[in-house]
C-alpha cells in the first residue's frame, strides 16, 4: 500500500521546495508542478509533490491520518 501525505510549502528553489508535514520540514521535488508557490498545500509521495490540494482537503487528510494513529498533528 502506498501513502501520500499533505504538506505546506515554506520555500521554493528551482525544482525543490521545503515543505512542512506535521512540524517536520523536508525537501520535496516539485518538477511535476512548476506553478506552485509558497503557502500552497501539496500531496507528497516518496519525495515528490504529486498534486496541489486546497487547505481544507489537506487538513482533513491530516486529521484522518491522525485518527488512524499514523501521524501526530502539531497543536
PyMOL Python script that loads the backbone (N, CA, C, O; Angstrom):
from pymol import cmd

cmd.read_pdbstr("""\
ATOM      1  N   UNK A   1       0.839  -1.175   0.000  1.00  0.00           N
ATOM      2  CA  UNK A   1       0.000   0.000   0.000  1.00  0.00           C
ATOM      3  C   UNK A   1       0.888   1.243   0.000  1.00  0.00           C
ATOM      4  O   UNK A   1       1.906   1.290   0.690  1.00  0.00           O
ATOM      5  N   UNK A   2       0.498   2.227  -0.765  1.00  0.00           N
ATOM      6  CA  UNK A   2       1.233   3.487  -0.833  1.00  0.00           C
ATOM      7  C   UNK A   2       0.446   4.564  -0.103  1.00  0.00           C
ATOM      8  O   UNK A   2      -0.784   4.545  -0.060  1.00  0.00           O
ATOM      9  N   UNK A   3       1.181   5.493   0.462  1.00  0.00           N
ATOM     10  CA  UNK A   3       0.554   6.572   1.202  1.00  0.00           C
ATOM     11  C   UNK A   3       1.175   7.894   0.778  1.00  0.00           C
ATOM     12  O   UNK A   3       2.398   8.036   0.752  1.00  0.00           O
ATOM     13  N   UNK A   4       0.334   8.850   0.451  1.00  0.00           N
ATOM     14  CA  UNK A   4       0.793  10.205   0.157  1.00  0.00           C
ATOM     15  C   UNK A   4       0.296  11.101   1.283  1.00  0.00           C
ATOM     16  O   UNK A   4      -0.818  10.934   1.779  1.00  0.00           O
ATOM     17  N   UNK A   5       1.136  12.054   1.682  1.00  0.00           N
ATOM     18  CA  UNK A   5       0.851  12.892   2.838  1.00  0.00           C
ATOM     19  C   UNK A   5       0.842  14.367   2.423  1.00  0.00           C
ATOM     20  O   UNK A   5       1.707  14.794   1.659  1.00  0.00           O
ATOM     21  N   UNK A   6      -0.118  15.143   2.912  1.00  0.00           N
ATOM     22  CA  UNK A   6      -0.149  16.573   2.609  1.00  0.00           C
ATOM     23  C   UNK A   6       0.944  17.345   3.356  1.00  0.00           C
ATOM     24  O   UNK A   6       1.249  17.055   4.513  1.00  0.00           O
ATOM     25  N   UNK A   7       1.513  18.317   2.680  1.00  0.00           N
ATOM     26  CA  UNK A   7       2.482  19.214   3.296  1.00  0.00           C
ATOM     27  C   UNK A   7       2.307  20.615   2.738  1.00  0.00           C
ATOM     28  O   UNK A   7       1.795  20.794   1.633  1.00  0.00           O
ATOM     29  N   UNK A   8       2.736  21.611   3.512  1.00  0.00           N
ATOM     30  CA  UNK A   8       2.612  23.023   3.094  1.00  0.00           C
ATOM     31  C   UNK A   8       3.977  23.542   2.683  1.00  0.00           C
ATOM     32  O   UNK A   8       4.964  23.337   3.389  1.00  0.00           O
ATOM     33  N   UNK A   9       4.032  24.210   1.551  1.00  0.00           N
ATOM     34  CA  UNK A   9       5.296  24.732   1.017  1.00  0.00           C
ATOM     35  C   UNK A   9       5.732  25.959   1.808  1.00  0.00           C
ATOM     36  O   UNK A   9       4.984  26.924   1.963  1.00  0.00           O
ATOM     37  N   UNK A  10       6.978  25.890   2.307  1.00  0.00           N
ATOM     38  CA  UNK A  10       7.558  27.005   3.056  1.00  0.00           C
ATOM     39  C   UNK A  10       8.483  27.857   2.194  1.00  0.00           C
ATOM     40  O   UNK A  10       8.540  29.076   2.356  1.00  0.00           O
ATOM     41  N   UNK A  11       9.215  27.210   1.269  1.00  0.00           N
ATOM     42  CA  UNK A  11      10.122  27.952   0.389  1.00  0.00           C
ATOM     43  C   UNK A  11      10.344  27.149  -0.887  1.00  0.00           C
ATOM     44  O   UNK A  11      10.156  25.932  -0.921  1.00  0.00           O
ATOM     45  N   UNK A  12      10.752  27.866  -1.940  1.00  0.00           N
ATOM     46  CA  UNK A  12      10.988  27.254  -3.248  1.00  0.00           C
ATOM     47  C   UNK A  12      12.388  27.567  -3.735  1.00  0.00           C
ATOM     48  O   UNK A  12      12.917  28.652  -3.492  1.00  0.00           O
ATOM     49  N   UNK A  13      12.990  26.594  -4.434  1.00  0.00           N
ATOM     50  CA  UNK A  13      14.303  26.787  -5.026  1.00  0.00           C
ATOM     51  C   UNK A  13      14.424  25.853  -6.224  1.00  0.00           C
ATOM     52  O   UNK A  13      14.607  24.647  -6.061  1.00  0.00           O
ATOM     53  N   UNK A  14      14.321  26.412  -7.426  1.00  0.00           N
ATOM     54  CA  UNK A  14      14.363  25.628  -8.671  1.00  0.00           C
ATOM     55  C   UNK A  14      13.293  24.538  -8.625  1.00  0.00           C
ATOM     56  O   UNK A  14      12.109  24.845  -8.493  1.00  0.00           O
ATOM     57  N   UNK A  15      13.696  23.261  -8.731  1.00  0.00           N
ATOM     58  CA  UNK A  15      12.740  22.152  -8.722  1.00  0.00           C
ATOM     59  C   UNK A  15      12.532  21.554  -7.334  1.00  0.00           C
ATOM     60  O   UNK A  15      11.976  20.463  -7.206  1.00  0.00           O
ATOM     61  N   UNK A  16      12.975  22.260  -6.296  1.00  0.00           N
ATOM     62  CA  UNK A  16      12.814  21.765  -4.933  1.00  0.00           C
ATOM     63  C   UNK A  16      12.012  22.747  -4.095  1.00  0.00           C
ATOM     64  O   UNK A  16      12.026  23.956  -4.324  1.00  0.00           O
ATOM     65  N   UNK A  17      11.313  22.187  -3.118  1.00  0.00           N
ATOM     66  CA  UNK A  17      10.585  23.014  -2.156  1.00  0.00           C
ATOM     67  C   UNK A  17      10.855  22.469  -0.765  1.00  0.00           C
ATOM     68  O   UNK A  17      11.005  21.261  -0.576  1.00  0.00           O
ATOM     69  N   UNK A  18      10.916  23.363   0.200  1.00  0.00           N
ATOM     70  CA  UNK A  18      10.923  22.946   1.596  1.00  0.00           C
ATOM     71  C   UNK A  18       9.470  22.924   2.024  1.00  0.00           C
ATOM     72  O   UNK A  18       8.764  23.928   1.929  1.00  0.00           O
ATOM     73  N   UNK A  19       9.032  21.766   2.497  1.00  0.00           N
ATOM     74  CA  UNK A  19       7.648  21.619   2.935  1.00  0.00           C
ATOM     75  C   UNK A  19       7.615  21.214   4.398  1.00  0.00           C
ATOM     76  O   UNK A  19       8.573  20.648   4.925  1.00  0.00           O
ATOM     77  N   UNK A  20       6.501  21.512   5.038  1.00  0.00           N
ATOM     78  CA  UNK A  20       6.307  21.128   6.426  1.00  0.00           C
ATOM     79  C   UNK A  20       5.155  20.138   6.504  1.00  0.00           C
ATOM     80  O   UNK A  20       4.060  20.381   5.997  1.00  0.00           O
ATOM     81  N   UNK A  21       5.437  19.018   7.156  1.00  0.00           N
ATOM     82  CA  UNK A  21       4.433  17.984   7.383  1.00  0.00           C
ATOM     83  C   UNK A  21       4.398  17.729   8.884  1.00  0.00           C
ATOM     84  O   UNK A  21       5.321  17.134   9.441  1.00  0.00           O
ATOM     85  N   UNK A  22       3.351  18.171   9.523  1.00  0.00           N
ATOM     86  CA  UNK A  22       3.179  17.967  10.971  1.00  0.00           C
ATOM     87  C   UNK A  22       4.395  18.404  11.775  1.00  0.00           C
ATOM     88  O   UNK A  22       4.842  17.694  12.675  1.00  0.00           O
ATOM     89  N   UNK A  23       4.923  19.571  11.447  1.00  0.00           N
ATOM     90  CA  UNK A  23       6.042  20.129  12.192  1.00  0.00           C
ATOM     91  C   UNK A  23       7.410  19.687  11.727  1.00  0.00           C
ATOM     92  O   UNK A  23       8.421  20.189  12.219  1.00  0.00           O
ATOM     93  N   UNK A  24       7.465  18.753  10.784  1.00  0.00           N
ATOM     94  CA  UNK A  24       8.740  18.267  10.248  1.00  0.00           C
ATOM     95  C   UNK A  24       8.955  18.886   8.874  1.00  0.00           C
ATOM     96  O   UNK A  24       8.066  18.870   8.022  1.00  0.00           O
ATOM     97  N   UNK A  25      10.158  19.435   8.674  1.00  0.00           N
ATOM     98  CA  UNK A  25      10.485  20.040   7.386  1.00  0.00           C
ATOM     99  C   UNK A  25      11.325  19.080   6.565  1.00  0.00           C
ATOM    100  O   UNK A  25      12.198  18.386   7.086  1.00  0.00           O
ATOM    101  N   UNK A  26      11.039  19.055   5.256  1.00  0.00           N
ATOM    102  CA  UNK A  26      11.809  18.192   4.357  1.00  0.00           C
ATOM    103  C   UNK A  26      11.831  18.793   2.963  1.00  0.00           C
ATOM    104  O   UNK A  26      10.994  19.627   2.616  1.00  0.00           O
ATOM    105  N   UNK A  27      12.798  18.358   2.173  1.00  0.00           N
ATOM    106  CA  UNK A  27      12.912  18.805   0.788  1.00  0.00           C
ATOM    107  C   UNK A  27      12.093  17.875  -0.098  1.00  0.00           C
ATOM    108  O   UNK A  27      12.129  16.654   0.057  1.00  0.00           O
ATOM    109  N   UNK A  28      11.350  18.475  -1.033  1.00  0.00           N
ATOM    110  CA  UNK A  28      10.495  17.722  -1.930  1.00  0.00           C
ATOM    111  C   UNK A  28      10.720  18.214  -3.354  1.00  0.00           C
ATOM    112  O   UNK A  28      10.850  19.415  -3.592  1.00  0.00           O
ATOM    113  N   UNK A  29      10.766  17.280  -4.293  1.00  0.00           N
ATOM    114  CA  UNK A  29      10.902  17.633  -5.698  1.00  0.00           C
ATOM    115  C   UNK A  29       9.541  18.111  -6.214  1.00  0.00           C
ATOM    116  O   UNK A  29       8.529  17.433  -6.040  1.00  0.00           O
ATOM    117  N   UNK A  30       9.531  19.282  -6.849  1.00  0.00           N
ATOM    118  CA  UNK A  30       8.278  19.851  -7.368  1.00  0.00           C
ATOM    119  C   UNK A  30       8.295  19.986  -8.893  1.00  0.00           C
ATOM    120  O   UNK A  30       7.509  20.748  -9.455  1.00  0.00           O
ATOM    121  N   UNK A  31       9.176  19.261  -9.556  1.00  0.00           N
ATOM    122  CA  UNK A  31       9.303  19.376 -11.012  1.00  0.00           C
ATOM    123  C   UNK A  31       8.006  19.054 -11.743  1.00  0.00           C
ATOM    124  O   UNK A  31       7.779  19.561 -12.841  1.00  0.00           O
ATOM    125  N   UNK A  32       7.151  18.221 -11.155  1.00  0.00           N
ATOM    126  CA  UNK A  32       5.883  17.863 -11.787  1.00  0.00           C
ATOM    127  C   UNK A  32       4.843  18.974 -11.686  1.00  0.00           C
ATOM    128  O   UNK A  32       3.838  18.953 -12.396  1.00  0.00           O
ATOM    129  N   UNK A  33       5.083  19.946 -10.803  1.00  0.00           N
ATOM    130  CA  UNK A  33       4.108  21.016 -10.555  1.00  0.00           C
ATOM    131  C   UNK A  33       4.809  22.375 -10.532  1.00  0.00           C
ATOM    132  O   UNK A  33       4.907  22.990  -9.470  1.00  0.00           O
ATOM    133  N   UNK A  34       5.294  22.854 -11.668  1.00  0.00           N
ATOM    134  CA  UNK A  34       6.084  24.087 -11.695  1.00  0.00           C
ATOM    135  C   UNK A  34       5.331  25.352 -11.287  1.00  0.00           C
ATOM    136  O   UNK A  34       5.960  26.375 -11.019  1.00  0.00           O
ATOM    137  N   UNK A  35       3.999  25.303 -11.236  1.00  0.00           N
ATOM    138  CA  UNK A  35       3.216  26.504 -10.920  1.00  0.00           C
ATOM    139  C   UNK A  35       3.032  26.738  -9.425  1.00  0.00           C
ATOM    140  O   UNK A  35       2.353  27.690  -9.039  1.00  0.00           O
ATOM    141  N   UNK A  36       3.609  25.907  -8.583  1.00  0.00           N
ATOM    142  CA  UNK A  36       3.421  26.031  -7.133  1.00  0.00           C
ATOM    143  C   UNK A  36       4.041  27.307  -6.585  1.00  0.00           C
ATOM    144  O   UNK A  36       4.984  27.858  -7.152  1.00  0.00           O
ATOM    145  N   UNK A  37       3.478  27.765  -5.452  1.00  0.00           N
ATOM    146  CA  UNK A  37       4.043  28.937  -4.778  1.00  0.00           C
ATOM    147  C   UNK A  37       4.055  28.692  -3.268  1.00  0.00           C
ATOM    148  O   UNK A  37       3.399  27.777  -2.769  1.00  0.00           O
ATOM    149  N   UNK A  38       4.804  29.517  -2.561  1.00  0.00           N
ATOM    150  CA  UNK A  38       4.896  29.414  -1.104  1.00  0.00           C
ATOM    151  C   UNK A  38       3.488  29.514  -0.507  1.00  0.00           C
ATOM    152  O   UNK A  38       2.696  30.376  -0.890  1.00  0.00           O
ATOM    153  N   UNK A  39       3.199  28.622   0.429  1.00  0.00           N
ATOM    154  CA  UNK A  39       1.897  28.591   1.075  1.00  0.00           C
ATOM    155  C   UNK A  39       0.961  27.542   0.506  1.00  0.00           C
ATOM    156  O   UNK A  39      -0.022  27.173   1.149  1.00  0.00           O
ATOM    157  N   UNK A  40       1.259  27.051  -0.708  1.00  0.00           N
ATOM    158  CA  UNK A  40       0.428  26.012  -1.305  1.00  0.00           C
ATOM    159  C   UNK A  40       0.552  24.711  -0.517  1.00  0.00           C
ATOM    160  O   UNK A  40       1.585  24.440   0.094  1.00  0.00           O
ATOM    161  N   UNK A  41      -0.505  23.916  -0.539  1.00  0.00           N
ATOM    162  CA  UNK A  41      -0.506  22.576   0.037  1.00  0.00           C
ATOM    163  C   UNK A  41      -0.348  21.587  -1.099  1.00  0.00           C
ATOM    164  O   UNK A  41      -0.967  21.735  -2.153  1.00  0.00           O
ATOM    165  N   UNK A  42       0.489  20.568  -0.882  1.00  0.00           N
ATOM    166  CA  UNK A  42       0.718  19.550  -1.902  1.00  0.00           C
ATOM    167  C   UNK A  42       0.605  18.163  -1.287  1.00  0.00           C
ATOM    168  O   UNK A  42       0.787  17.982  -0.083  1.00  0.00           O
ATOM    169  N   UNK A  43       0.304  17.193  -2.136  1.00  0.00           N
ATOM    170  CA  UNK A  43       0.279  15.805  -1.739  1.00  0.00           C
ATOM    171  C   UNK A  43       1.636  15.216  -2.089  1.00  0.00           C
ATOM    172  O   UNK A  43       2.056  15.278  -3.244  1.00  0.00           O
ATOM    173  N   UNK A  44       2.330  14.643  -1.103  1.00  0.00           N
ATOM    174  CA  UNK A  44       3.714  14.197  -1.261  1.00  0.00           C
ATOM    175  C   UNK A  44       3.794  12.672  -1.165  1.00  0.00           C
ATOM    176  O   UNK A  44       3.213  12.051  -0.276  1.00  0.00           O
ATOM    177  N   UNK A  45       4.530  12.097  -2.109  1.00  0.00           N
ATOM    178  CA  UNK A  45       4.792  10.653  -2.073  1.00  0.00           C
ATOM    179  C   UNK A  45       6.231  10.419  -2.511  1.00  0.00           C
ATOM    180  O   UNK A  45       6.649  10.916  -3.556  1.00  0.00           O
ATOM    181  N   UNK A  46       6.977   9.681  -1.733  1.00  0.00           N
ATOM    182  CA  UNK A  46       8.393   9.350  -1.954  1.00  0.00           C
ATOM    183  C   UNK A  46       9.222  10.537  -2.444  1.00  0.00           C
ATOM    184  O   UNK A  46      10.015  10.411  -3.376  1.00  0.00           O
ATOM    185  N   UNK A  47       9.029  11.679  -1.808  1.00  0.00           N
ATOM    186  CA  UNK A  47       9.857  12.843  -2.088  1.00  0.00           C
ATOM    187  C   UNK A  47       9.417  13.702  -3.259  1.00  0.00           C
ATOM    188  O   UNK A  47      10.130  14.629  -3.643  1.00  0.00           O
ATOM    189  N   UNK A  48       8.259  13.414  -3.834  1.00  0.00           N
ATOM    190  CA  UNK A  48       7.748  14.186  -4.957  1.00  0.00           C
ATOM    191  C   UNK A  48       6.378  14.773  -4.625  1.00  0.00           C
ATOM    192  O   UNK A  48       5.530  14.102  -4.038  1.00  0.00           O
ATOM    193  N   UNK A  49       6.174  16.025  -5.005  1.00  0.00           N
ATOM    194  CA  UNK A  49       4.852  16.640  -4.908  1.00  0.00           C
ATOM    195  C   UNK A  49       4.064  16.171  -6.124  1.00  0.00           C
ATOM    196  O   UNK A  49       4.449  16.423  -7.265  1.00  0.00           O
ATOM    197  N   UNK A  50       2.945  15.479  -5.861  1.00  0.00           N
ATOM    198  CA  UNK A  50       2.164  14.894  -6.953  1.00  0.00           C
ATOM    199  C   UNK A  50       0.999  15.754  -7.400  1.00  0.00           C
ATOM    200  O   UNK A  50       0.632  15.746  -8.575  1.00  0.00           O
ATOM    201  N   UNK A  51       0.415  16.497  -6.469  1.00  0.00           N
ATOM    202  CA  UNK A  51      -0.717  17.356  -6.818  1.00  0.00           C
ATOM    203  C   UNK A  51      -0.879  18.446  -5.775  1.00  0.00           C
ATOM    204  O   UNK A  51      -0.387  18.333  -4.653  1.00  0.00           O
ATOM    205  N   UNK A  52      -1.574  19.496  -6.163  1.00  0.00           N
ATOM    206  CA  UNK A  52      -1.862  20.590  -5.239  1.00  0.00           C
ATOM    207  C   UNK A  52      -3.210  20.308  -4.587  1.00  0.00           C
ATOM    208  O   UNK A  52      -4.121  19.790  -5.233  1.00  0.00           O
ATOM    209  N   UNK A  53      -3.337  20.648  -3.306  1.00  0.00           N
ATOM    210  CA  UNK A  53      -4.575  20.491  -2.555  1.00  0.00           C
ATOM    211  C   UNK A  53      -4.998  21.844  -2.019  1.00  0.00           C
ATOM    212  O   UNK A  53      -4.170  22.737  -1.840  1.00  0.00           O
ATOM    213  N   UNK A  54      -6.294  21.995  -1.762  1.00  0.00           N
ATOM    214  CA  UNK A  54      -6.671  23.191  -1.035  1.00  0.00           C
ATOM    215  C   UNK A  54      -6.469  22.905   0.458  1.00  0.00           C
ATOM    216  O   UNK A  54      -6.360  21.746   0.859  1.00  0.00           O
ATOM    217  N   UNK A  55      -6.422  23.933   1.257  1.00  0.00           N
ATOM    218  CA  UNK A  55      -6.093  23.773   2.673  1.00  0.00           C
ATOM    219  C   UNK A  55      -7.096  22.870   3.397  1.00  0.00           C
ATOM    220  O   UNK A  55      -6.715  22.080   4.261  1.00  0.00           O
ATOM    221  N   UNK A  56      -8.365  22.991   3.044  1.00  0.00           N
ATOM    222  CA  UNK A  56      -9.380  22.165   3.709  1.00  0.00           C
ATOM    223  C   UNK A  56      -9.142  20.675   3.443  1.00  0.00           C
ATOM    224  O   UNK A  56      -9.226  19.859   4.361  1.00  0.00           O
ATOM    225  N   UNK A  57      -8.845  20.318   2.186  1.00  0.00           N
ATOM    226  CA  UNK A  57      -8.547  18.922   1.848  1.00  0.00           C
ATOM    227  C   UNK A  57      -7.323  18.427   2.605  1.00  0.00           C
ATOM    228  O   UNK A  57      -7.315  17.314   3.130  1.00  0.00           O
ATOM    229  N   UNK A  58      -6.292  19.259   2.658  1.00  0.00           N
ATOM    230  CA  UNK A  58      -5.056  18.878   3.327  1.00  0.00           C
ATOM    231  C   UNK A  58      -5.286  18.641   4.815  1.00  0.00           C
ATOM    232  O   UNK A  58      -4.850  17.626   5.358  1.00  0.00           O
ATOM    233  N   UNK A  59      -5.959  19.560   5.466  1.00  0.00           N
ATOM    234  CA  UNK A  59      -6.196  19.415   6.912  1.00  0.00           C
ATOM    235  C   UNK A  59      -7.116  18.231   7.218  1.00  0.00           C
ATOM    236  O   UNK A  59      -6.940  17.557   8.232  1.00  0.00           O
ATOM    237  N   UNK A  60      -8.083  17.979   6.356  1.00  0.00           N
ATOM    238  CA  UNK A  60      -8.965  16.837   6.559  1.00  0.00           C
ATOM    239  C   UNK A  60      -8.178  15.524   6.428  1.00  0.00           C
ATOM    240  O   UNK A  60      -8.368  14.602   7.222  1.00  0.00           O
ATOM    241  N   UNK A  61      -7.313  15.447   5.447  1.00  0.00           N
ATOM    242  CA  UNK A  61      -6.485  14.253   5.270  1.00  0.00           C
ATOM    243  C   UNK A  61      -5.556  14.054   6.458  1.00  0.00           C
ATOM    244  O   UNK A  61      -5.408  12.934   6.946  1.00  0.00           O
ATOM    245  N   UNK A  62      -4.928  15.130   6.928  1.00  0.00           N
ATOM    246  CA  UNK A  62      -4.055  15.032   8.102  1.00  0.00           C
ATOM    247  C   UNK A  62      -4.844  14.577   9.328  1.00  0.00           C
ATOM    248  O   UNK A  62      -4.334  13.808  10.144  1.00  0.00           O
ATOM    249  N   UNK A  63      -6.071  15.043   9.459  1.00  0.00           N
ATOM    250  CA  UNK A  63      -6.919  14.634  10.571  1.00  0.00           C
ATOM    251  C   UNK A  63      -7.236  13.140  10.495  1.00  0.00           C
ATOM    252  O   UNK A  63      -7.201  12.448  11.512  1.00  0.00           O
ATOM    253  N   UNK A  64      -7.544  12.642   9.297  1.00  0.00           N
ATOM    254  CA  UNK A  64      -7.792  11.210   9.130  1.00  0.00           C
ATOM    255  C   UNK A  64      -6.564  10.392   9.519  1.00  0.00           C
ATOM    256  O   UNK A  64      -6.678   9.377  10.207  1.00  0.00           O
ATOM    257  N   UNK A  65      -5.401  10.835   9.079  1.00  0.00           N
ATOM    258  CA  UNK A  65      -4.162  10.116   9.407  1.00  0.00           C
ATOM    259  C   UNK A  65      -3.909  10.118  10.907  1.00  0.00           C
ATOM    260  O   UNK A  65      -3.462   9.119  11.470  1.00  0.00           O
ATOM    261  N   UNK A  66      -4.194  11.241  11.547  1.00  0.00           N
ATOM    262  CA  UNK A  66      -4.029  11.320  12.999  1.00  0.00           C
ATOM    263  C   UNK A  66      -4.965  10.331  13.696  1.00  0.00           C
ATOM    264  O   UNK A  66      -4.567   9.666  14.652  1.00  0.00           O
ATOM    265  N   UNK A  67      -6.199  10.234  13.219  1.00  0.00           N
ATOM    266  CA  UNK A  67      -7.169   9.310  13.806  1.00  0.00           C
ATOM    267  C   UNK A  67      -6.725   7.857  13.651  1.00  0.00           C
ATOM    268  O   UNK A  67      -7.015   7.022  14.508  1.00  0.00           O
ATOM    269  N   UNK A  68      -6.029   7.558  12.568  1.00  0.00           N
ATOM    270  CA  UNK A  68      -5.516   6.209  12.342  1.00  0.00           C
ATOM    271  C   UNK A  68      -4.305   5.908  13.216  1.00  0.00           C
ATOM    272  O   UNK A  68      -3.894   4.756  13.357  1.00  0.00           O
ATOM    273  N   UNK A  69      -3.734   6.972  13.805  1.00  0.00           N
ATOM    274  CA  UNK A  69      -2.569   6.799  14.660  1.00  0.00           C
ATOM    275  C   UNK A  69      -1.250   6.835  13.903  1.00  0.00           C
ATOM    276  O   UNK A  69      -0.204   6.532  14.476  1.00  0.00           O
ATOM    277  N   UNK A  70      -1.282   7.201  12.620  1.00  0.00           N
ATOM    278  CA  UNK A  70      -0.076   7.241  11.809  1.00  0.00           C
ATOM    279  C   UNK A  70       0.650   8.577  11.871  1.00  0.00           C
ATOM    280  O   UNK A  70       1.779   8.694  11.396  1.00  0.00           O
ATOM    281  N   UNK A  71       0.014   9.578  12.449  1.00  0.00           N
ATOM    282  CA  UNK A  71       0.572  10.916  12.391  1.00  0.00           C
ATOM    283  C   UNK A  71       0.083  11.710  13.590  1.00  0.00           C
ATOM    284  O   UNK A  71      -1.071  11.585  13.999  1.00  0.00           O
ATOM    285  N   UNK A  72       0.964  12.527  14.151  1.00  0.00           N
ATOM    286  CA  UNK A  72       0.558  13.403  15.245  1.00  0.00           C
ATOM    287  C   UNK A  72       0.634  14.839  14.760  1.00  0.00           C
ATOM    288  O   UNK A  72       1.699  15.314  14.366  1.00  0.00           O
ATOM    289  N   UNK A  73      -0.496  15.526  14.790  1.00  0.00           N
ATOM    290  CA  UNK A  73      -0.556  16.907  14.336  1.00  0.00           C
ATOM    291  C   UNK A  73      -0.037  17.859  15.403  1.00  0.00           C
ATOM    292  O   UNK A  73      -0.272  17.646  16.593  1.00  0.00           O
ATOM    293  N   UNK A  74       0.668  18.910  14.986  1.00  0.00           N
ATOM    294  CA  UNK A  74       1.091  19.908  15.967  1.00  0.00           C
ATOM    295  C   UNK A  74      -0.104  20.676  16.477  1.00  0.00           C
ATOM    296  O   UNK A  74      -1.073  20.873  15.743  1.00  0.00           O
ATOM    297  N   UNK A  75      -0.054  21.113  17.713  1.00  0.00           N
ATOM    298  CA  UNK A  75      -1.160  21.873  18.319  1.00  0.00           C
ATOM    299  C   UNK A  75      -0.863  23.347  18.290  1.00  0.00           C
ATOM    300  O   UNK A  75      -1.674  24.150  18.753  1.00  0.00           O
TER     301      UNK A  75
END
""", "prot")
cmd.dss("prot")
cmd.show_as("cartoon", "prot")
cmd.util.cbc("prot")
cmd.orient("prot")
